């Protein structure tokens, strides 16, 4: 089925920009919190805060969240693929690499989604443009990893691989989410966060052991609040608004803006600096995303025909 491309108004663009700031800001919040807190404690705090906020919103809006196994087991799978695995990977990775670099790698999610969708769906097969986009984007990843892969399997290399693995998990979650189209989006998000909270309790207590670490400082506490309430709960609310008003294809444009936000915040407040290879890789990822989307090439072709 062909994707329907909708035109976007100023409100849609404003929401996409705000969402990119919220999601890009998550890398900044994590960068602050990892100085005081274990990665698993950060993830647990993030999902539990978001769960409380979203469940309250669901109750206020009187949306259904029935206590049935058939309603909750898909949410459990989604929480593992969309929250538990990727957020744990990315949070740990940021103990080794800058948030801006993690955000650039995170922008490769559409490439893996395209590949996974081709394998597990019947209506989202690879096209020439998508294949070209995937290859260009993967070249961007290779450029960013660069010589570090040849200098031994260090923590930074494993951290970069962890973010790529998180993107693969996001790809599987995007395909799996197709079966949940008949559920209220906000209730779906709330259910995911509730399941994620339950899944994270054990690992956080066993490995995070928060009682053995000093009380986090005020910057870390504020970062956790920002991560859970703004970069997760409010961000999910905006996601559903954008999907409803602008469509999934236009929504994917937010991917272009995330690294920019993360790099600016990391450089301004955390002193993070990225090498030239990171920006070259980001440019290749952007070119790959444009090839997958197809609209920029179509617009250029249409413009060339009009000028004849």
C-alpha positions in Angstrom: 0.0 0.0 0.0 1.5 3.3 -1.0 2.1 5.8 1.7 -0.1 8.9 1.7 1.9 12.1 1.9 0.1 14.9 3.6 1.0 18.6 3.5 2.1 20.0 6.8 1.0 23.3 8.3 2.9 25.6 10.7 1.5 23.7 13.7 2.7 20.4 12.4 6.2 21.8 11.9 6.2 23.4 15.3 5.3 20.1 16.9 8.0 18.2 15.0 10.6 20.8 16.2 9.4 20.6 19.8 9.5 16.8 19.6 13.0 16.8 18.2 14.1 19.0 21.2 12.4 16.7 23.7 13.9 13.6 22.2 17.2 15.2 21.4 17.2 16.4 25.0 17.0 12.9 26.3 20.6 12.3 25.2 21.6 15.4 27.2 19.6 14.4 30.3 21.2 10.9 30.2 24.6 12.5 29.8 24.1 14.4 33.0 22.5 11.6 35.0 25.1 8.9 34.2 27.7 10.9 36.2 25.8 10.0 39.4 23.6 7.0 38.6 23.8 3.5 37.2 22.3 3.1 33.7 19.7 0.6 34.8 18.5 3.0 37.6 18.2 5.8 35.0 16.1 3.6 32.7 13.9 2.4 35.6 13.4 6.0 36.8 12.6 7.1 33.3 9.9 4.5 32.5 8.3 4.6 36.0 7.9 8.4 35.9 6.5 8.3 32.4 4.2 5.4 33.4 2.7 7.4 36.3 2.2 10.5 34.1 0.7 8.6 31.2 -1.6 6.4 33.4 -3.0 9.5 35.0 -3.6 11.1 31.6 -5.4 7.9 30.4 -7.6 7.9 33.5 -8.4 11.6 33.1 -9.4 10.9 29.5 -11.3 7.8 30.4 -9.5 5.6 27.9 -9.8 1.8 28.1 -7.0 -0.3 29.6 -8.8 -3.6 30.2 -7.2 -6.2 32.5 -7.0 -9.0 29.9 -4.1 -11.1 28.9 -4.8 -10.6 25.2 -4.6 -6.8 25.7 -1.4 -6.8 27.7 0.9 -9.4 26.2 1.5 -7.4 23.0 2.3 -4.4 25.2 4.8 -6.5 27.1 6.5 -7.4 23.8 6.5 -3.8 22.7 7.9 -2.5 25.9 10.9 -4.9 25.6 11.5 -4.0 21.9 10.8 -0.3 22.1 11.8 0.7 25.7 13.7 -1.9 27.8 16.3 -3.1 25.3 17.0 0.2 23.4 17.0 2.5 26.3 19.2 0.3 28.4 21.7 0.0 25.5 21.7 3.7 24.8 22.0 4.8 28.4 24.9 2.4 29.0 26.5 3.6 25.7 26.5 7.2 27.0 28.8 6.2 29.8 31.4 5.7 27.0 30.5 8.0 24.1 29.1 11.5 23.8 25.3 12.0 23.5 25.6 13.7 20.2 27.3 10.6 18.7 24.7 8.3 20.2 22.0 10.5 18.6 23.6 10.3 15.2 23.7 6.5 15.4 20.1 6.5 16.7 19.2 8.2 13.4 20.0 4.9 11.6 16.7 3.4 13.0 14.8 3.9 9.7 17.4 1.8 7.8 16.9 -1.2 10.0 13.2 -0.7 10.0 13.1 -0.8 6.2 15.2 -4.0 6.1 13.1 -5.7 8.9 9.8 -4.6 7.3 10.9 -6.1 4.0 11.4 -9.5 5.7 8.3 -9.6 7.9 5.6 -7.7 6.0 4.0 -8.1 2.6 3.3 -4.4 1.8 6.6 -2.7 2.7 9.1 -4.3 0.4 12.4 -2.8 -0.6 12.6 -0.6 -3.6 15.6 0.8 -5.5 15.4 4.0 -3.5 15.2 2.2 -0.2 18.1 -0.1 -1.0 20.2 2.9 -2.0 19.2 4.7 1.2 20.1 1.7 3.4 23.5 1.3 1.8 24.3 5.0 2.0 23.2 5.1 5.7 25.2 2.1 6.6 28.3 3.8 5.0 27.6 6.7 7.4 27.7 4.3 10.3 31.0 2.8 9.1 32.5 6.2 8.7 31.6 7.2 12.2 33.0 4.0 13.8 36.1 4.5 11.6 39.6 3.5 12.8 38.3 2.5 16.3 37.3 -0.8 14.9 40.9 -1.5 14.0 42.4 -0.5 17.3 41.0 -3.2 19.4 37.5 -4.0 20.9 37.5 -1.1 23.3 34.5 0.2 25.4 33.8 3.0 22.9 33.4 0.5 20.1 31.1 -1.7 22.1 29.1 1.4 23.0 28.6 2.3 19.4 27.6 -1.3 18.6 25.1 -1.1 21.5 23.4 2.0 20.0 23.2 0.2 16.6 21.7 -2.8 18.4 19.2 -0.4 20.0 18.2 0.8 16.5 17.7 -2.8 15.4 15.4 -3.3 18.4 13.5 -0.1 17.4 13.1 -1.6 13.9 11.5 -4.8 15.2 9.2 -2.8 17.5 8.0 -0.6 14.5 7.0 -3.7 12.6 5.4 -5.4 15.6 3.4 -2.2 16.4 1.4 -2.7 13.2 -0.8 -5.2 15.0 -1.7 -2.6 17.7 -3.4 -0.1 15.3 -6.8 -0.6 16.9 -5.9 0.6 20.3 -6.0 4.2 21.7 -2.4 5.5 21.2 -2.2 7.1 24.6 -3.4 4.0 26.4 -0.9 2.0 24.3 2.0 4.3 25.5 0.8 4.1 29.1 0.6 0.3 28.9 4.1 0.1 27.4 5.5 2.2 30.2 3.8 0.1 32.9 5.2 -3.1 31.4 8.6 -1.5 31.1 8.6 -0.5 34.7 7.8 -4.0 35.8 10.5 -5.5 33.6 13.1 -3.0 34.9 12.5 -3.5 38.6 14.6 -6.8 38.8 17.6 -5.7 36.8 17.7 -2.3 38.5 17.7 -3.9 42.0 20.2 -6.7 41.1 22.7 -4.8 39.0 21.9 -1.1 39.7 21.8 -1.5 43.5 20.8 2.1 44.0 21.1 1.8 47.8 24.9 1.3 47.5 25.5 4.5 45.6 25.5 8.1 47.0 22.4 10.2 46.7 22.5 11.8 43.2 23.1 15.5 43.0 20.4 18.1 42.0 21.5 18.2 38.3 21.0 14.4 38.0 17.6 14.5 39.8 16.4 17.3 37.6 17.7 15.4 34.5 15.7 12.3 35.5 12.6 14.4 35.9 13.2 16.0 32.5 13.9 12.5 31.0 10.8 10.8 32.4 8.2 13.6 32.2 9.3 15.6 29.1 11.5 13.4 26.9 9.2 10.4 27.5 5.6 11.2 28.7 5.1 14.6 26.9 7.1 13.3 23.9 4.8 10.3 23.5 1.8 12.7 23.6 3.3 14.8 20.8 4.1 11.7 18.7 0.4 10.7 18.6 -0.7 14.2 17.7 1.8 14.4 14.8 0.9 11.0 13.5 -2.8 11.9 13.5 -2.3 15.3 11.8 0.7 14.9 9.6 0.9 11.1 9.0 3.8 8.6 9.5 5.8 9.7 6.5 6.0 13.3 7.6 6.6 12.2 11.2 9.9 10.5 10.2 11.4 14.0 9.5 12.0 14.3 13.2 14.9 11.8 12.8 16.8 14.5 10.9 16.6 16.9 13.8 17.5 14.7 16.8 21.3 14.7 16.3 21.4 18.5 15.8 19.6 19.0 19.1 21.7 16.5 21.0 25.0 17.9 19.6 24.0 21.5 20.5 23.0 20.6 24.0 26.0 18.4 24.6 28.5 21.0 23.3 26.8 23.9 25.3 26.4 22.2 28.7 28.5 19.0 28.8 31.6 20.1 26.8 31.2 17.3 24.3 33.0 17.6 21.0 32.6 15.4 18.0 35.2 14.8 15.3 34.8 15.4 11.5 33.9 11.8 10.9 30.8 12.2 13.0 29.5 15.0 10.9 30.4 13.2 7.7 28.6 10.2 9.0 25.6 12.4 9.9 25.5 13.8 6.4 25.5 10.3 4.8 22.7 9.2 7.2 20.7 12.3 6.2 21.3 11.5 2.5 20.3 7.9 3.1 17.1 8.9 4.8 16.2 11.2 1.9 16.7 8.4 -0.5 14.4 6.1 1.5 11.8 8.8 1.8 11.9 9.5 -2.0 10.2 12.9 -1.8 13.3 15.1 -2.2 14.3 13.2 -5.4 10.8 13.4 -6.7 10.6 17.2 -6.0 13.9 17.7 -7.8 12.7 15.7 -10.8 9.4 17.6 -10.9 11.2 20.9 -10.7 13.5 20.0 -13.5 10.6 19.0 -15.7 8.8 22.2 -15.0 11.9 24.3 -16.1 12.0 22.6 -19.5 
